[in-house]
Amino acid sequence: MQPENTAVAGGSDLHRPQLTAADGSEPESATLRKPQDVATGLGTMVTRLRHLQLARFSGLYLWALIIAIFSIAVPSTFLTSTTWENIAATQAITAIVAVGLLGALAAGSFDLSVGSNLGLAAIMCSWLTVDHHVNPVLGVLVTIAVGLLIGAVNAALVVGIGIDSFIVTLGVSSILLAVTELISQDQFIGPLPTSLQNFANWRFLGLTGVVWYAIGIAVIVWIVLEHTAAGRRTAATGANREAARLSGVATNRHRVVTLIVSATLASLAGALVAARTGEVSSTIGAPYLLPAFSACFLGTTQLKPGRFNVWGTILALLLLGTGIAGLQLLGGQLWISDMFTGAALVLAVAFAALGQKQRLRRLKNRTEAEAA
């Protein structure tokens, strides 16, 4: 099962010739009285919509709409710095996990172990620093090293042996959850040392440290995926592994590296969430899995349709986080978060699949027209 079936690397078909009137001028906005006038008016409307690039930037417009709705519905609580700081801090952890996932998904691999990986990292970092009084810096480094090892195991099973990544990471996720419960004994661990909590909770320009870490990681991953040969080869690997291999791309290397990066960043996110909250339990990782995947796939419908991209993913997280926060402020129950995220994932994958079918259909029609 490969993610490129739903969101594959490829260019956007949004930049097509604009429609104009027959004489090359912009159609007039006068009353439309004839069929030709109606057609011309529709053409003008489509042209203007394309200028706005609604497909690529629909997430921005939807986010603005959500903000407007909740600003009117609950202005006293929604339009506060506390609400927006909480949205940013909460989504920052998910952003680190999602951005780490992007490389693996772009290379054609799933990593369903990131949620349990995050949970294990949070418990291990807390266990080392609280129960065994390990130096916080050393505790974080050991936690990240364990995540790197988990990624290496995933890569060995997926790339080395050839087992499907979906099956491997699903199984590894269950194993990691068991280890997490074994270490924690199903008890909360905390409070963490103040120095470790300060590592995540320092503030600059009104934003906490975890937000700045997420921004920094996002920028680095964006540069690698979008502006380096390694990123282009990773995308080629996910789009068509065999064709990329025949073109000289070391596809296995890119799959290995992206799986390791995914697991390592999930562990870093676990250490940060432990430091941010100060106390963790064995169930802390699971809630991050679905939002991370939802953001990655919803991101393929934004900015660069059909491609896993960093800023589309960040936009999706902001949209999801704002929507969930607004609904909760309206009095929504705790289950509203899971329902909202799950619905977003289904819709994102559906739109990505439909968009791919439309692109293939247009390509087929264009090829047939040229052949004729």
C-alpha positions as CSV (number, residue, x, y, z in Angstrom):
1,M,0.0,0.0,0.0
2,Q,1.7,3.2,-1.2
3,P,0.7,6.7,-0.4
4,E,1.4,7.9,-3.9
5,N,-1.9,6.3,-4.9
6,T,-3.7,9.1,-3.2
7,A,-1.2,12.0,-3.4
8,V,1.6,11.7,-5.8
9,A,4.4,14.0,-6.8
10,G,3.4,16.0,-9.7
11,G,2.9,19.5,-11.1
12,S,-0.2,21.5,-10.8
13,D,-2.5,22.1,-13.7
14,L,-3.8,25.4,-12.4
15,H,-1.8,27.7,-14.6
16,R,-3.7,27.4,-17.9
17,P,-4.4,30.1,-20.5
18,Q,-6.9,32.6,-19.4
19,L,-10.3,33.0,-21.1
20,T,-10.9,36.3,-22.8
21,A,-13.4,37.7,-25.2
22,A,-13.2,37.0,-28.9
23,D,-11.5,40.3,-29.7
24,G,-8.9,39.7,-27.1
25,S,-10.3,42.3,-24.7
26,E,-11.8,41.7,-21.3
27,P,-15.6,41.0,-21.5
28,E,-17.9,43.8,-20.5
29,S,-19.8,43.6,-17.2
30,A,-23.0,44.8,-18.9
31,T,-26.3,42.9,-18.7
32,L,-26.0,39.6,-20.4
33,R,-28.7,39.2,-23.0
34,K,-27.5,36.5,-25.5
35,P,-26.0,33.0,-25.1
36,Q,-22.7,34.3,-26.3
37,D,-22.8,37.0,-23.6
38,V,-23.6,34.4,-21.0
39,A,-20.6,32.3,-22.2
40,T,-18.4,35.3,-22.1
41,G,-19.5,36.3,-18.6
42,L,-18.9,32.8,-17.3
43,G,-15.4,32.8,-18.9
44,T,-14.7,36.1,-17.1
45,M,-15.8,34.6,-13.8
46,V,-13.6,31.5,-14.2
47,T,-10.7,33.7,-15.2
48,R,-11.1,35.8,-12.1
49,L,-11.4,32.7,-9.9
50,R,-8.2,31.4,-11.4
51,H,-6.5,34.7,-10.6
52,L,-7.5,34.0,-7.0
53,Q,-6.2,30.4,-7.4
54,L,-9.0,29.1,-5.2
55,A,-7.9,25.5,-5.5
56,R,-4.3,26.1,-4.4
57,F,-5.2,28.5,-1.6
58,S,-8.6,27.3,-0.6
59,G,-7.2,26.4,2.8
60,L,-6.3,30.0,3.5
61,Y,-9.8,31.2,2.5
62,L,-11.4,28.5,4.6
63,W,-9.2,29.3,7.6
64,A,-10.2,33.0,7.3
65,L,-13.8,31.9,7.1
66,I,-13.4,29.8,10.3
67,I,-11.8,32.7,12.1
68,A,-14.6,35.0,11.1
69,I,-17.3,32.6,12.2
70,F,-15.9,32.0,15.6
71,S,-14.9,35.6,16.1
72,I,-18.6,36.4,15.7
73,A,-19.9,33.4,17.7
74,V,-17.5,33.6,20.7
75,P,-15.6,36.9,20.5
76,S,-14.9,37.1,24.2
77,T,-12.9,33.8,24.3
78,F,-11.9,33.1,20.7
79,L,-10.2,36.5,20.1
80,T,-7.8,36.3,22.9
81,S,-4.0,35.9,23.0
82,T,-4.4,32.9,25.3
83,T,-6.5,31.0,22.7
84,W,-4.1,31.6,19.9
85,E,-1.1,30.8,22.0
86,N,-2.7,27.5,23.0
87,I,-3.5,26.7,19.3
88,A,0.1,27.4,18.3
89,A,1.7,25.4,21.1
90,T,-0.7,22.4,20.7
91,Q,-0.2,22.3,16.9
92,A,3.5,22.8,17.2
93,I,4.0,19.2,18.5
94,T,1.8,17.8,15.8
95,A,3.7,19.9,13.2
96,I,7.0,18.3,14.2
97,V,5.5,14.8,13.8
98,A,3.8,15.7,10.5
99,V,6.8,17.4,9.0
100,G,8.9,14.3,9.9
101,L,6.3,12.1,8.2
102,L,6.4,14.1,4.9
103,G,9.8,12.7,3.8
104,A,8.6,9.1,4.3
105,L,5.3,9.7,2.6
106,A,7.0,11.5,-0.3
107,A,9.3,8.5,-0.7
108,G,6.3,6.1,-0.8
109,S,6.4,4.8,2.8
110,F,3.9,4.9,5.6
111,D,5.1,5.3,9.2
112,L,2.2,4.4,11.5
113,S,4.5,4.1,14.5
114,V,5.0,7.8,15.0
115,G,2.3,8.1,17.6
116,S,3.6,5.3,19.7
117,N,7.1,6.5,19.1
118,L,6.2,9.9,20.5
119,G,4.5,8.3,23.5
120,L,7.6,6.1,24.2
121,A,9.9,9.1,23.9
122,A,7.8,11.1,26.3
123,I,7.7,8.3,28.9
124,M,11.4,7.5,28.5
125,C,12.6,11.1,28.8
126,S,10.4,11.5,31.9
127,W,11.5,8.1,33.3
128,L,15.2,8.9,32.9
129,T,15.1,12.4,34.3
130,V,12.6,11.8,37.1
131,D,13.0,8.2,38.3
132,H,16.8,7.9,37.6
133,H,17.8,11.5,37.9
134,V,19.7,11.5,34.6
135,N,20.9,14.9,33.4
136,P,18.1,16.5,31.3
137,V,20.3,17.1,28.3
138,L,21.6,13.5,28.4
139,G,18.0,12.3,28.9
140,V,16.8,14.1,25.8
141,L,19.8,12.9,23.7
142,V,19.2,9.2,24.8
143,T,15.5,9.6,23.9
144,I,16.3,10.9,20.4
145,A,18.9,8.1,19.9
146,V,16.2,5.5,20.8
147,G,14.0,7.1,18.2
148,L,16.7,6.9,15.6
149,L,17.1,3.2,16.4
150,I,13.4,2.7,16.0
151,G,13.6,4.3,12.6
152,A,16.6,2.1,11.6
153,V,14.6,-1.0,12.6
154,N,11.6,0.2,10.5
155,A,13.9,0.8,7.6
156,A,15.6,-2.6,7.9
157,L,12.2,-4.4,7.8
158,V,10.7,-2.3,5.1
159,V,13.7,-1.8,2.8
160,G,16.0,-4.6,3.8
161,I,13.5,-7.5,4.0
162,G,10.8,-5.9,1.8
163,I,7.8,-6.0,4.1
164,D,5.1,-3.5,3.4
165,S,5.7,-0.3,5.4
166,F,2.0,-0.2,6.5
167,I,2.3,-3.6,8.1
168,V,5.7,-3.1,9.6
169,T,5.0,0.2,11.2
170,L,1.6,-0.9,12.5
171,G,3.3,-3.9,14.2
172,V,6.1,-1.7,15.6
173,S,3.6,0.7,16.9
174,S,2.0,-2.0,19.0
175,I,5.3,-3.1,20.3
176,L,6.3,0.4,21.3
177,L,3.0,0.9,23.1
178,A,3.7,-2.3,25.1
179,V,7.2,-1.0,26.0
180,T,5.7,2.3,27.0
181,E,3.2,0.7,29.3
182,L,5.9,-1.6,30.8
183,I,8.2,1.4,31.6
184,S,5.4,3.6,33.0
185,Q,3.5,0.8,34.8
186,D,0.4,2.7,33.5
187,Q,1.2,5.5,36.0
188,F,1.9,9.2,35.4
189,I,5.5,10.2,35.6
190,G,6.5,13.7,36.8
191,P,7.0,16.4,37.5
192,L,10.0,16.8,35.2
193,P,13.0,18.9,36.3
194,T,12.4,22.7,35.9
195,S,15.4,23.0,33.6
196,L,13.8,20.5,31.2
197,Q,10.5,22.2,31.3
198,N,12.2,25.5,30.5
199,F,13.7,23.9,27.4
200,A,10.2,23.8,25.9
201,N,8.4,26.6,27.6
202,W,10.7,29.7,27.1
203,R,9.0,32.5,25.3
204,F,9.9,34.9,22.5
205,L,7.6,37.3,20.7
206,G,4.6,35.7,22.6
207,L,5.3,32.2,21.3
208,T,6.7,29.3,23.4
209,G,9.8,27.4,22.6
210,V,8.0,24.4,21.0
211,V,6.5,26.7,18.4
212,W,10.0,28.1,17.4
213,Y,11.4,24.6,17.3
214,A,8.6,23.5,15.0
215,I,9.2,26.5,12.7
216,G,12.9,25.8,12.6
217,I,12.4,22.1,11.7
218,A,9.7,23.0,9.1
219,V,12.1,25.4,7.4
220,I,14.9,22.9,7.3
221,V,12.7,20.1,5.9
222,W,11.2,22.6,3.4
223,I,14.7,23.4,2.1
224,V,15.7,19.8,1.9
225,L,12.5,18.6,0.1
226,E,12.0,21.6,-2.2
227,H,15.4,23.0,-2.9
228,T,17.9,20.1,-2.9
229,A,18.6,17.2,-5.3
230,A,18.0,14.8,-2.4
231,G,14.4,16.2,-2.1
232,R,13.7,15.8,-5.8
233,R,15.0,12.3,-5.8
234,T,12.9,11.5,-2.8
235,A,9.8,12.7,-4.6
236,A,10.8,10.7,-7.7
237,T,11.2,7.6,-5.5
238,G,7.7,8.0,-4.2
239,A,6.2,8.8,-7.7
240,N,7.6,5.8,-9.5
241,R,10.3,3.8,-7.6
242,E,11.3,1.5,-10.5
243,A,11.6,4.4,-13.0
244,A,13.6,6.4,-10.5
245,R,15.9,3.4,-9.9
246,L,16.5,2.9,-13.6
247,S,17.3,6.6,-13.8
248,G,20.1,6.2,-11.3
249,V,18.4,7.3,-8.1
250,A,19.4,5.3,-5.0
251,T,15.8,4.7,-4.1
252,N,16.5,2.4,-1.1
253,R,18.8,4.9,0.5
254,H,16.1,7.6,0.3
255,R,13.5,5.3,1.8
256,V,15.9,4.4,4.6
257,V,16.8,7.9,5.4
258,T,13.2,9.2,5.4
259,L,12.0,6.5,7.7
260,I,14.8,7.2,10.2
261,V,14.1,11.0,10.0
262,S,10.4,10.3,10.6
263,A,11.1,8.3,13.8
264,T,13.8,10.6,15.1
265,L,11.6,13.7,14.8
266,A,8.7,11.8,16.5
267,S,11.0,11.1,19.4
268,L,12.1,14.7,19.6
269,A,8.4,15.7,19.6
270,G,7.9,13.2,22.5
271,A,10.7,14.8,24.5
272,L,9.2,18.3,23.9
273,V,5.7,17.3,24.8
274,A,7.0,15.8,28.1
275,A,8.9,19.0,28.8
276,R,5.9,21.2,27.9
277,T,3.4,19.3,30.1
278,G,5.8,18.4,32.9
279,E,3.9,15.1,33.5
280,V,3.1,12.3,31.1
281,S,1.3,8.9,30.9
282,S,1.5,6.0,28.5
283,T,-1.5,7.2,26.5
284,I,0.0,10.5,25.5
285,G,1.2,9.5,22.0
286,A,-1.9,8.0,20.3
287,P,-3.8,11.3,19.9
288,Y,-1.0,12.7,17.6
289,L,-1.1,10.0,14.9
290,L,-4.3,10.9,13.1
291,P,-3.9,14.7,13.2
292,A,-0.4,14.3,11.7
293,F,-1.6,12.1,8.8
294,S,-4.6,14.3,8.3
295,A,-2.3,17.4,8.0
296,C,0.0,15.6,5.6
297,F,-2.8,14.5,3.2
298,L,-4.8,17.7,3.5
299,G,-1.6,19.6,2.8
300,T,-1.4,17.8,-0.6
301,T,-4.5,19.8,-1.7
302,Q,-2.9,23.1,-0.8
303,L,-0.2,25.4,-2.3
304,K,1.3,22.5,-4.4
305,P,-1.7,20.2,-5.2
306,G,-0.8,16.6,-5.6
307,R,2.5,16.9,-3.7
308,F,3.4,16.4,-0.1
309,N,4.7,19.8,0.9
310,V,5.7,21.5,4.2
311,W,3.7,24.7,4.1
312,G,0.5,23.0,2.8
313,T,0.9,20.7,5.9
314,I,1.4,23.7,8.2
315,L,-1.6,25.4,6.8
316,A,-3.7,22.3,7.3
317,L,-2.6,22.1,10.9
318,L,-3.6,25.7,11.5
319,L,-7.0,25.1,9.9
320,L,-7.6,22.0,12.0
321,G,-6.4,23.5,15.2
322,T,-8.5,26.7,14.8
323,G,-11.6,24.7,13.9
324,I,-11.2,22.4,16.9
325,A,-10.5,25.2,19.3
326,G,-13.5,27.2,18.1
327,L,-15.9,24.2,18.4
328,Q,-14.6,23.5,21.9
329,L,-15.1,27.1,22.9
330,L,-18.7,26.8,21.6
331,G,-19.2,24.0,24.2
332,G,-18.3,21.0,22.0
333,Q,-17.5,17.8,23.8
334,L,-14.1,16.2,23.8
335,W,-15.0,13.8,21.0
336,I,-15.4,16.7,18.6
337,S,-11.7,16.8,18.1
338,D,-11.4,13.2,16.9
339,M,-14.5,13.6,14.7
340,F,-13.3,16.9,13.1
341,T,-9.8,15.4,12.4
342,G,-11.1,12.1,11.1
343,A,-13.5,13.9,8.7
344,A,-10.7,16.1,7.5
345,L,-8.5,13.1,6.7
346,V,-11.2,11.4,4.7
347,L,-12.1,14.5,2.8
348,A,-8.4,15.3,2.1
349,V,-7.7,11.9,0.7
350,A,-10.9,11.9,-1.3
351,F,-10.1,15.3,-2.8
352,A,-6.5,14.2,-3.6
353,A,-7.8,11.1,-5.3
354,L,-10.4,13.0,-7.3
355,G,-7.8,15.6,-8.3
356,Q,-5.4,12.9,-9.5
357,K,-8.2,11.3,-11.6
358,Q,-9.0,14.6,-13.2
359,R,-5.4,15.3,-14.0
360,L,-5.0,11.9,-15.6
361,R,-8.2,12.4,-17.5
362,R,-7.1,15.8,-18.9
363,L,-3.7,14.3,-19.8
364,K,-5.4,11.4,-21.7
365,N,-7.7,13.8,-23.5
366,R,-4.8,16.1,-24.4
367,T,-2.8,13.1,-25.7
368,E,-5.7,11.9,-27.8
369,A,-6.3,15.4,-29.2
370,E,-2.6,15.7,-30.2
371,A,-2.6,12.3,-31.8
372,A,-5.7,13.2,-33.8
